[in-house]
Amino acid sequence: MTMINLYQAKTQLSRLVATVEKEGGRIVLCRNGSPVADLVPHTPSAFNHFEPDPALAGARFLGDPTVPLDIADWPEELR
């Protein structure tokens, strides 16, 4: 883990990003010696690709989603 001051990081950002990109790892950015941020490799989110639920294939919502629900429409435990 490398620690670097923000002023130095500002002047070497391209080099720091290239280092993280090639070698992985983490670079800690510090302000007055105190860590404030981490520069880490990007990892794709597991939630980028949602698959539709096959049980809902062809389902259509016929209501108006902007109309507030009446209190009777809420389940008893949520009232």
Rosetta constraint file for C-alpha pairs under 8 A:
AtomPair CA 1 CA 25 HARMONIC 6.73 0.50
AtomPair CA 1 CA 26 HARMONIC 5.50 0.50
AtomPair CA 1 CA 27 HARMONIC 5.87 0.50
AtomPair CA 1 CA 28 HARMONIC 7.15 0.50
AtomPair CA 2 CA 26 HARMONIC 6.77 0.50
AtomPair CA 2 CA 27 HARMONIC 4.81 0.50
AtomPair CA 2 CA 28 HARMONIC 6.02 0.50
AtomPair CA 3 CA 27 HARMONIC 5.81 0.50
AtomPair CA 3 CA 28 HARMONIC 4.61 0.50
AtomPair CA 3 CA 29 HARMONIC 5.97 0.50
AtomPair CA 3 CA 30 HARMONIC 6.80 0.50
AtomPair CA 3 CA 35 HARMONIC 7.98 0.50
AtomPair CA 4 CA 8 HARMONIC 6.63 0.50
AtomPair CA 4 CA 9 HARMONIC 6.35 0.50
AtomPair CA 4 CA 27 HARMONIC 7.26 0.50
AtomPair CA 4 CA 28 HARMONIC 6.26 0.50
AtomPair CA 4 CA 29 HARMONIC 5.21 0.50
AtomPair CA 4 CA 30 HARMONIC 5.91 0.50
AtomPair CA 5 CA 9 HARMONIC 6.13 0.50
AtomPair CA 5 CA 29 HARMONIC 5.78 0.50
AtomPair CA 5 CA 30 HARMONIC 4.74 0.50
AtomPair CA 5 CA 31 HARMONIC 5.91 0.50
AtomPair CA 5 CA 32 HARMONIC 7.28 0.50
AtomPair CA 5 CA 33 HARMONIC 7.06 0.50
AtomPair CA 6 CA 10 HARMONIC 5.96 0.50
AtomPair CA 6 CA 29 HARMONIC 5.81 0.50
AtomPair CA 6 CA 30 HARMONIC 5.75 0.50
AtomPair CA 6 CA 31 HARMONIC 5.93 0.50
AtomPair CA 7 CA 11 HARMONIC 6.69 0.50
AtomPair CA 8 CA 12 HARMONIC 6.22 0.50
AtomPair CA 9 CA 13 HARMONIC 5.28 0.50
AtomPair CA 9 CA 16 HARMONIC 7.35 0.50
AtomPair CA 9 CA 29 HARMONIC 7.27 0.50
AtomPair CA 12 CA 16 HARMONIC 6.19 0.50
AtomPair CA 13 CA 17 HARMONIC 6.08 0.50
AtomPair CA 14 CA 18 HARMONIC 6.19 0.50
AtomPair CA 15 CA 19 HARMONIC 6.18 0.50
AtomPair CA 16 CA 20 HARMONIC 6.28 0.50
AtomPair CA 16 CA 27 HARMONIC 7.86 0.50
AtomPair CA 17 CA 21 HARMONIC 5.99 0.50
AtomPair CA 17 CA 39 HARMONIC 7.72 0.50
AtomPair CA 18 CA 22 HARMONIC 6.09 0.50
AtomPair CA 19 CA 23 HARMONIC 5.72 0.50
AtomPair CA 19 CA 24 HARMONIC 7.24 0.50
AtomPair CA 20 CA 24 HARMONIC 4.64 0.50
AtomPair CA 20 CA 25 HARMONIC 6.11 0.50
AtomPair CA 20 CA 26 HARMONIC 6.78 0.50
AtomPair CA 20 CA 27 HARMONIC 7.53 0.50
AtomPair CA 20 CA 39 HARMONIC 7.45 0.50
AtomPair CA 20 CA 40 HARMONIC 6.38 0.50
AtomPair CA 20 CA 41 HARMONIC 5.90 0.50
AtomPair CA 21 CA 41 HARMONIC 6.00 0.50
AtomPair CA 24 CA 40 HARMONIC 7.17 0.50
AtomPair CA 24 CA 41 HARMONIC 5.91 0.50
AtomPair CA 25 CA 40 HARMONIC 6.42 0.50
AtomPair CA 25 CA 41 HARMONIC 7.19 0.50
AtomPair CA 26 CA 38 HARMONIC 6.51 0.50
AtomPair CA 26 CA 39 HARMONIC 5.71 0.50
AtomPair CA 26 CA 40 HARMONIC 4.87 0.50
AtomPair CA 26 CA 41 HARMONIC 7.55 0.50
AtomPair CA 27 CA 38 HARMONIC 5.72 0.50
AtomPair CA 27 CA 39 HARMONIC 5.00 0.50
AtomPair CA 27 CA 40 HARMONIC 6.66 0.50
AtomPair CA 28 CA 35 HARMONIC 6.28 0.50
AtomPair CA 28 CA 36 HARMONIC 7.53 0.50
AtomPair CA 28 CA 37 HARMONIC 5.97 0.50
AtomPair CA 28 CA 38 HARMONIC 4.56 0.50
AtomPair CA 28 CA 39 HARMONIC 6.24 0.50
AtomPair CA 29 CA 35 HARMONIC 5.78 0.50
AtomPair CA 29 CA 36 HARMONIC 5.91 0.50
AtomPair CA 29 CA 37 HARMONIC 5.15 0.50
AtomPair CA 29 CA 38 HARMONIC 5.87 0.50
AtomPair CA 29 CA 39 HARMONIC 7.25 0.50
AtomPair CA 30 CA 34 HARMONIC 5.02 0.50
AtomPair CA 30 CA 35 HARMONIC 4.18 0.50
AtomPair CA 30 CA 36 HARMONIC 5.36 0.50
AtomPair CA 30 CA 37 HARMONIC 7.02 0.50
AtomPair CA 31 CA 35 HARMONIC 6.44 0.50
AtomPair CA 31 CA 36 HARMONIC 6.51 0.50
AtomPair CA 44 CA 48 HARMONIC 7.62 0.50
AtomPair CA 52 CA 56 HARMONIC 7.55 0.50
AtomPair CA 52 CA 57 HARMONIC 7.68 0.50
AtomPair CA 53 CA 57 HARMONIC 6.92 0.50
AtomPair CA 69 CA 73 HARMONIC 6.06 0.50
AtomPair CA 69 CA 74 HARMONIC 7.38 0.50
AtomPair CA 70 CA 74 HARMONIC 7.27 0.50
AtomPair CA 71 CA 79 HARMONIC 7.03 0.50
AtomPair CA 74 CA 78 HARMONIC 6.41 0.50
AtomPair CA 74 CA 79 HARMONIC 6.28 0.50
AtomPair CA 75 CA 79 HARMONIC 6.64 0.50
